[in-house]
Amino acid sequence: MTINEIQDELIEDFAFYQDWMEKYEYIIQLGKEVPLINDEYKTDDYIIKGCQSKVWLFAELQEGRINFTADSDAIITKGLVSLMVKVLSGHTPDEIANADLYFIDQIGLTEHLSPTRANGLLSMVKQMKLYAIALKAKG
């Protein structure tokens, strides 16, 4: 699936839930499905700066595609990073670096997250795109 197809699927998934408590429960559930980062990468080198909670993100280029693994010490934040991994993992560096992540606004995340969580989400997006640019240059 393309990044946009995954985003469209998530928009449909979120539309199914009536209120934000249900949507938060869904985000928490997604956090339980995130491909977990190996403990060896749970260091300051892999922490996303700008997140209030601790969020670790590791990116690996395999056969021209980037696979992300992640974890967080907070359940909502873990769900948010899981959303980002679900959308961007398995795509090429160019696809990730150039992705227009419209689903964030369309599912209402920007208006329903606290300012600190919204800032953390933007930091996740920025870090994932930076990994894509760096891995492309390296690869």
C-alpha positions as CSV (number, residue, x, y, z in Angstrom):
1,M,0.0,0.0,0.0
2,T,1.1,3.6,-0.6
3,I,1.5,6.1,2.2
4,N,-1.7,7.8,1.0
5,E,-3.6,4.6,0.9
6,I,-2.6,3.8,4.5
7,Q,-3.6,7.4,5.5
8,D,-7.0,7.0,3.8
9,E,-7.5,3.7,5.6
10,L,-6.7,5.3,9.0
11,I,-9.1,8.2,8.3
12,E,-11.8,5.6,7.6
13,D,-10.9,3.7,10.8
14,F,-11.1,6.8,12.9
15,A,-14.4,7.9,11.4
16,F,-15.9,4.7,12.8
17,Y,-15.5,6.0,16.4
18,Q,-18.0,8.4,17.7
19,D,-16.2,10.4,20.3
20,W,-12.6,11.1,21.3
21,M,-12.5,8.7,24.2
22,E,-13.1,5.9,21.8
23,K,-10.5,7.3,19.4
24,Y,-8.0,7.6,22.3
25,E,-8.7,3.9,23.1
26,Y,-8.0,3.0,19.5
27,I,-4.7,5.0,19.6
28,I,-3.7,3.1,22.8
29,Q,-4.6,-0.2,21.1
30,L,-2.3,0.8,18.1
31,G,0.5,1.4,20.6
32,K,0.3,-2.3,21.6
33,E,0.9,-3.2,18.0
34,V,4.0,-1.1,17.3
35,P,7.1,-3.0,16.2
36,L,9.1,-2.6,19.4
37,I,12.6,-1.2,19.3
38,N,15.4,-3.4,20.5
39,D,16.6,-2.6,24.0
40,E,20.0,-1.8,22.7
41,Y,18.6,1.2,20.9
42,K,16.7,2.6,24.0
43,T,19.4,5.1,24.5
44,D,19.6,8.9,24.3
45,D,20.9,8.6,20.7
46,Y,17.4,7.4,19.6
47,I,15.2,9.5,21.8
48,I,13.0,11.9,19.8
49,K,13.8,15.5,21.0
50,G,10.7,17.6,21.6
51,C,8.5,14.9,23.1
52,Q,7.5,15.3,26.7
53,S,7.4,11.6,27.2
54,K,10.4,9.4,26.3
55,V,10.0,8.1,22.7
56,W,12.7,6.0,21.1
57,L,12.7,5.6,17.3
58,F,15.1,3.4,15.2
59,A,15.2,3.4,11.4
60,E,16.9,0.7,9.3
61,L,17.2,0.7,5.5
62,Q,16.5,-2.8,4.1
63,E,16.3,-3.4,0.4
64,G,15.7,0.2,-0.4
65,R,12.9,0.6,2.2
66,I,13.0,2.0,5.7
67,N,11.6,0.0,8.6
68,F,11.0,1.8,11.8
69,T,10.8,0.4,15.3
70,A,9.8,2.4,18.3
71,D,8.7,2.5,21.9
72,S,7.5,5.1,24.5
73,D,7.1,5.2,28.3
74,A,3.6,6.7,27.9
75,I,0.6,4.8,26.4
76,I,-0.9,7.7,24.3
77,T,2.5,8.7,22.9
78,K,3.3,5.0,22.2
79,G,0.0,4.9,20.2
80,L,1.0,8.1,18.3
81,V,4.4,6.8,17.3
82,S,2.7,3.6,16.3
83,L,0.4,5.5,14.0
84,M,3.4,7.2,12.4
85,V,5.3,3.8,12.1
86,K,2.2,2.3,10.5
87,V,2.0,5.0,7.9
88,L,5.7,5.5,7.0
89,S,7.4,2.1,7.7
90,G,8.2,0.0,4.6
91,H,8.5,2.9,2.2
92,T,11.4,4.4,0.3
93,P,13.4,7.3,1.7
94,D,12.0,9.6,-1.0
95,E,8.4,8.5,-0.3
96,I,8.9,9.2,3.4
97,A,10.8,12.5,3.0
98,N,8.1,13.8,0.5
99,A,5.0,12.5,2.3
100,D,2.2,14.9,2.9
101,L,0.8,13.5,6.2
102,Y,-2.7,14.9,5.8
103,F,-4.3,12.2,8.0
104,I,-3.1,14.0,11.1
105,D,-5.4,16.9,10.5
106,Q,-8.2,14.9,9.0
107,I,-8.6,12.5,11.9
108,G,-8.6,15.5,14.3
109,L,-5.3,14.9,16.1
110,T,-4.0,18.4,15.9
111,E,-7.2,19.8,17.5
112,H,-7.6,17.1,20.2
113,L,-4.1,16.6,21.4
114,S,-2.6,18.8,24.2
115,P,-0.1,21.3,22.9
116,T,2.8,19.2,24.3
117,R,1.6,16.0,22.6
118,A,0.9,17.9,19.4
119,N,4.5,19.2,19.6
120,G,5.8,15.7,20.2
121,L,3.9,14.4,17.2
122,L,5.5,17.0,15.0
123,S,8.9,16.0,16.4
124,M,8.2,12.4,15.5
125,V,7.3,13.4,11.9
126,K,10.4,15.6,11.7
127,Q,12.7,12.8,13.0
128,M,11.2,10.2,10.7
129,K,11.7,12.4,7.7
130,L,15.3,13.3,8.8
131,Y,16.1,9.6,9.1
132,A,14.8,9.1,5.5
133,I,17.0,11.9,4.2
134,A,20.0,10.6,6.1
135,L,19.5,7.0,5.1
136,K,19.1,8.0,1.4
137,A,22.3,9.9,1.5
138,K,24.1,7.0,3.2
139,G,22.5,4.3,1.1
